[in-house]
Amino acid sequence: MSSAEDEAAKQGHLLRDQGDFDGAIAAYTEAIRLNPENAQPYSGRGQAYLRKGEFDKAIADCDKAIQLDPTMAEAYCCRCDAHGRNGDLDKAIADYSEAIRLDPHLAETYCTEAIRLDPHRAEAYCARGMVYGQKGDVKKALADCAEAIRLAPTSPLAFYSRAVLYDRKGEFDKAIADYTKAIRLNPQWAQAYWGRAHAYEVNSEFDKAIADFTESIRLDPRHAEVYCGRGYAYHK
């Protein structure tokens, strides 16, 4: 990184942290002009766009950062946040899962900082709950999901996130109840039907599992695992 490029990127970080998002975007744009092959300024600019509420631009910059550096966990965190605010829950979950895989500590720190900046961000509590769940800290994970539900009682993601935790704990009746709430809030969400189908299946409620697997396939026929799950339920 050249000294001019480094200085522009540092200025972008400083201005972004000070809340001057337009200034940060200009500084990051200059860093990109000086070296368009460096992923970091794209990620930084994406975060500035995210904080401005320009989610599509944030996603575009994170796409570029990830293209240049597929191991950049912070870009996945930022893109997850933007997808979540755009209502694209499947993409948000996929991105945050990848961020956790790449760097669970950074993923947790990112969410904690997002909560500090806006304590009413339900999505940030959901995301941090995912991190805690992956780390095996179910108590903290459930607490974050409960706070997300308190802040956003009509958020399908909040109920889905808690359902996944109950599923992992083997508390399938609670998981089914939360998946059902997520489905009521977003009846077109294939992944929620898939989750509930799995819970029904391990709970030996095979007819209900088949119905949910079938609905998940109707809504999104791209996932082989759903067909396998339905095949197993048919066999039973």
PyMOL commands that set and color helices and strands:
alter all, ss='L'
color gray80, all
select helices_A, chain A and resi 3-17+21-34+39-52+55-68+73-85+89-102+104-117+122-135+138-151+156-169+172-185+190-202+206-219+224-235
alter helices_A, ss='H'
color red, helices_A
deselect
rebuild
show_as cartoon
